[in-house]
Amino acid sequence: MEKLSTELERHFFAETTPQRVTLNDILTLAGERTFGFLFVLLSLPSALPIPAPGYSVPFGVVMLVLALQLIAGRTKPWLPERFKQYPIELKQVQGVLKAGLPWLRRIEALTRPRLTWVCVGRSGRLIMGVAITLMSISMMIPIPLTNTLPAMGIFITGFGLLDDDGFISLSGLVVCLMGAALTTSVLLFGYTAVRAAIDLLKGAVF
């Protein structure tokens, strides 16, 4: 089977593609590598150090649905028809891929089947599902710093799942832990700041 970067480049650049693509097109392209493929592709826009407005929430919702299925032990994903038909402008996809393909190729050079029990075993997939669930929720929070690192964790974890590389997936889980810590810190800081502002306002009024 061809590398993911090769398939993406051929499908979205070399071949004649409609001006809009859907998640259903991506599912067809995924073939038998469904879960890992979708996690990599859906997390890529938010994982890149470039602005990606409009991606985090809808893609976060889809990845949350996929992660819950991973927890439930499904081997093939199911998505509601509404999500599968979600339209994306081809130019937007191509813009993200131009920035992301070099990173994909670098990771592909490192991946190979190892520690496969992490990716195919029930407990390993359960842990990955829980981590991706939490990171997907974090991506949907409309607060700065809660999107990129969680998306990177999903991206790396999914890439390991894609090629049955348990070492890469474990590395992704470490990034997920870092993302969880960062999101928690941001939320706690925001909560503390709001409480301080309320107390200050009360003191000024009363």
N, C-alpha and C positions, 0 to 999 in steps of 0.2 A: 504494500500500500504506500502511496506517495506521501511525502511529508505534508503537513498541514499548510505550511507557507507556500508550497508549490501549488496545491489545490486552490488556495485562496487567490493567488496571483493569476492563475489561469482562468478561474471562474469570474473574477471581478475586473480583470484588466484585459486578458488576451481574448476571451470569448465575447460575443455580442450579448450584452446583458441589458434588460429593460431599465428605464430610467428610475424605476423604483423596485426595490427588492423587499421581500417579507421574511419573517422568521421561518415560514414554511419552506422557503428556498434554502435557508441555512440548514434546516432539518434534513432536507433531501441531500444536501452536500455532505452532511455529517456521516451518513452511512451507518456503519456498525460501531462507530466510536462516539456515539451520541452524547453521553453525559459530559465526558471530558472536553469534547469538541465545543459543546455549547457553553460550558463554563469559561473556556478560554476566549471564545469569540464575544460573548456578552459582557465579560469583565474588561476586555481590552480597551474600549474607549475611555473608561474611567480610570484605568490603571496607568495610562500614558500621562506624562507631564505636560499635557496640552489641554486647553479648554474643551469640554465635551458637554455643552448644555443640552438638557433634554434626555440624556441617556440613562443617568443614574437611577431615576425612579422606575421607569418602565422595565429596564433591564434587571434592576434589583428585584422587582416583583417576580419576573420570570425565573430568575435564579433561585429565589426563595421557594417557588413552586417545585423547581427541579430538586433542590436540596432536601425538601420534605419527602420527595419520592425516593431519594437516595437513602434517607433514614428508614423509610418503610421497606426497603429491600428490593425495590424494582430494578430490573436490569435494563429496561428501555423506558425512556421518559414519555410522559403524556402531557400535552399542553392544550388548554382551551382554544377553540377555533379563533376566538377574538385575538389572542396573543399571536397565534400562528400567522394571522393575516395582517399584523401590525406593519404598516408601510414605512420604509426607510429610503430616503433619497440616495441613489447610487453614488452621487458625488460626495456625500457625507461618508459613506462606507469607504470609498476609495481614499478620501483624505485621512481617515483613521488608519487604514491599512498601509498607506505610504509611510506613516510614522511608526507603525507597529511591526511591519514585516521584518525589518532588520533585527529587532529584539526577538521575534519568533525564531529566526534562523539561528541566533546565538544560543538560545535555549535548546533548540532541536539538536545542535551539535553536541550537547551534553547529555541528552536523554538516551536511555536504553533500558530494556526490561531488567529490573533488579528490585529486591525486596518486594516482589509482586504481591505478597500476601497483604500488604498495606492497601493495595488498590482493588484486589479481587475478594479479599476476605470480608466477612460480614461485619466484624468489629471495626476494621479499618474504614470501610465505607460509611459506617454509622458515625464514627468520629468526624470524618470529612464532611458528612451531611450536616452535623450539628455546627461545625465551624463555619461552613458556607452559609448556613441559615442566619447565624449571628452577623456575619459580614454583609449579607444581602440587606438585612434590616438596617445596618449602619449606613449603607450606601443610600438608603431612602431618606435618611435624616437630612433636612435642608440646612445644614450647618457646615461651615468651612472645616476642613481637615478630617471629616468623617467619611470621605468617599475614596480618595486615592489609595491609601494604604490598605484598607479592607479589600478594594478591588484587586490590588496587587497580590494579596493573599489568595483570593479566589483564582486569579489567573495562574499562579504558580502551582497551586494544588490541583487545578483542573488539567494543567499540562502534564503533571505526573500521572494523573488518572488516564489521560489520553493515550500515553505510551506504556502504561503499567510500570512506571518508574516510581517505586515507593520512596526512594530517597528524595526525589524532587517534590513529591506530595508532602512528605514530612517537613521539608524546607518551607513549603507553602503554609503548612499549619503553624510553623513558628512565626511567619509573617502575619498570619491571622491573629495570633496571640498579641503581637505588637499592635495590630490594628484595633483589637478590642481594648487594649490598655489606653491607646490614644483617644479612642472615642469616649471611653469612660471618663478620662481626664477632662476632655472638652466639655462633656455634659455636666460634670461636677463643677467645673469652673463657671460654666454658664449659670447653673443653679445658684452657686454661691454669689455670683455677681448680681443676679436678679434679687436675691434675698437682701443683699447689702443695699441695693438701690431702693427697695421697698422700705427697709428700716430707716434709711436716710430721709426718704420722703415723709414717713410718719413723724420722724423727729422734727422736720422742718414745719410740718403742718400743726402738730400738737405741742 
